[in-house]
Amino acid sequence: TTSRSTSTRIVTTTTTTTHITSAKTTTTRTMLSRLAINTKATATRAIARRSMVTIQDSPTAHDAWKKSCYYEIDYTISEDDMMYEAVQKFSAYDIGCLVTTNAAGDLTGVVSERDYVNKVALLGRISADTPIKEVSTKASKLVTAKLSDSVDVCMHKMLTKDIRHLPVVDESEKVIGMLSVKDLVKELLAEKEKTIQMLSDFALGKGAHFGGD
């Protein structure tokens, strides 16, 4: 009788222990599952926040223009001047395009190195005897960029029209600057490098908001 009682107690104890162990395992799995879900949700929210920041902080024409070689130079020339003077400016400032103006200082178009090559040099004309207004692109055909335009929008305008320069205008359509395709490419590369750094920081767990220390 004693032997049977002892065996019963052992079996009962073993069963109870098994149930407790099973319950602990189930609880642990549940906690790990919840942790995984919470971690995934946190990462998703973080990525969503990063996406919103990227859209809001997307580089604009104004950002690119401030870093452009055109920012601090006189990028205008009178349409009544000769092409020779335009070529001199191209060389002096190491640029490829100028905004042309009339006697009142109003925008009349743009003149570029391409205009010189195609409409002067290749035709055997003399640059010192060729008025800029005879070869420049007129204002009515110009494609311009607003300061608020994104760099992507500016790049799309250039690619669509097969041009390499965009006059920058303010809200009243007055020309206040010039952008080259090189300016846009540099700005896009800088933005890509910034994004890669932020993603790298996030992957390494630096900061709570992508890139924070």
N, C-alpha and C positions, 0 to 999 in steps of 0.2 A: 504493500500500500504506500509506504513511504517513498519507494522507488518511483511508483507511478506519479505520485504528487510532485516529486522533484522534476520528473520529465515534463509534466504538464506546465510547471512554472517556467522551465527553460524554453519550451516551445512558445509559450505566451510572451516571454521576454524577447525572444528572437523576432517574433511577429511584430511586436510593438516597435522594436528597434528598426525593423525593415520599413515599417510605415512612417516612422519619424524621418528616416534617411530619405525615403521616397518623397516625403513632403518637403524636406529641405531642398532636395534636387529640383523639384517642381518650382519652388519659390525662387531659387537661384536662376533657373532658366527664365522665369517670368521677369525677374529684375533685369537680367541681361537683355532680354527682348525689348523691354521698355526703354532701357538705356540706348540700345541701337536705334530705336525709333526716334527717341529724343535727339540723339546725335545727328541723325539724318535730317530731321526737321530743322535743327539749328543750322546745319550746313546749307540747307536749301534756302533758309531765310537770309543767311549771310551772302550767298551767291546772288539772291534777288536784290539785296541792298547794293551789292557791288555793281550789278547791272544798271540799277537806277542811277548810281553815282557816275558810271561811265557815260550814260546818255546825257546827264545834266552837265558833266564836265568835258564833253566832247570838244576838242579844239576848234576854234572858230577862225574866220578870216582875220579878225582883229588880232588874235594870238600870233598867227603866222606873220602878219604884217609888221608887228612890233619887233620881230626878229629878222625881218627882211633887210637886205642891203638898200632897198628903196626908202626905208623909214626915215633916214636922216639926210637924204640928198634931194637936189632939185631934179625931179623926174619929168619936168615939162620942157617943151620947146615950142617956139612960134612956128606955125604952119607956113609962114612966109620965109622962114630961113631956108638955106640950101641943105641938101642931104649931107654935104661934107661936114657941116656943123653937127648934124645928128650923129654921124659916124665918130666924130671927135668925142662926143659925150659918151657914146657906147664904150669907147676905148678907155676914156678917163675914169669912168665909174665901174667898168667891167660889168655892164648890164646889156640887155638885149632888146629893150623896148622903152619908148618914151611917150608921154601923153602930149598931144599937140593942142595948141590953143590959138585963138584968134587975137586980134588987136585988143579986145576987151578983156582978155584973159579967160574966156569961156572955153570949155572943152569942145574940140572939133573932131577928135579922133585919136588914133595912136599910130606910131611909126616904129617898125622893128628892123632888126638886122636882116630878117627874111625879106622884108620889102626892099632893102638895099640890094641884096643879092639878086632877087628875081626881077626887080623892076628898074634897076640902074646898071649894076655891074654886068649881068648877063646880056643886057641889051646894048652894051657898049656906050652907055650914056656917061656923061661927066658929072660926078657928084657935086662939084662946085657950081654947076650950072643947072642943077635940077631942084626946083622948089619942093619942099617936103609935102606940100598939099597935093602935088601931082601923083604921089606914090603912097600916101598914108591911107589907112583904113578909116573911113568916115564914122562919125558918132552914131549915125542911124543904124550901122551894122555891128556896133560894138556889143559884146557880152560883158557884163559887169558883175561884181560881187558886192554884197552888203557886208558890213562889219559883223553882223550877226549870223551870216551864213556859216555853216560848218565847213571844215576843210574837205570833207567828203563831197559836199555839194559843189564846192569850188572845183575840185578835181573832176567831177562829173561834167561840169560845164566845159572845162578845157578839152576833155577827151571827146565830148560830143561835137564840138566845133573845130577840133584839131588845131588848137591854139596853145601857146605856151605862156601867155601873160593875161592877167585880168586887172583892169582898173577897179579900184575899191571906191565905192560911193557911200555917202551918208544917207540919212532918211530923206533928205531933200534932193537926192540924186546928184549931189555935187561931188566931183572926184576929189578924194582926199589921200589916195595912195595907189600903190601898184603891187601886184603879187606875181611872182614867177612860179613855174611848175617846180623849180628847185625848192622854193620856200615851202610849198605844200608837202613835198616829199619829206623834207627835213622834219616838219611838224608831225607828220604821220609816224615816222620812225621813232621820234621822241615819245609819242603816245604809246606805241607798241612796247617800247622798252619799259615804260612806266607800268603798263599792265602786266607784263611778264614779271617784273619785280614784285608787284603786289600779290600775284598768284603764287610766286615762290615763297614769299613771306607767310602767306596763308597756309601753304602746304607744310611749312616748318613750324607752324604754330606761333608765329610772332604777332603778338597783339590781338585784340579782339575785333579789329575792324580793317582787316587786310592791309598789311604794311605798317601797322602801328607797332612801336617797340614796347 
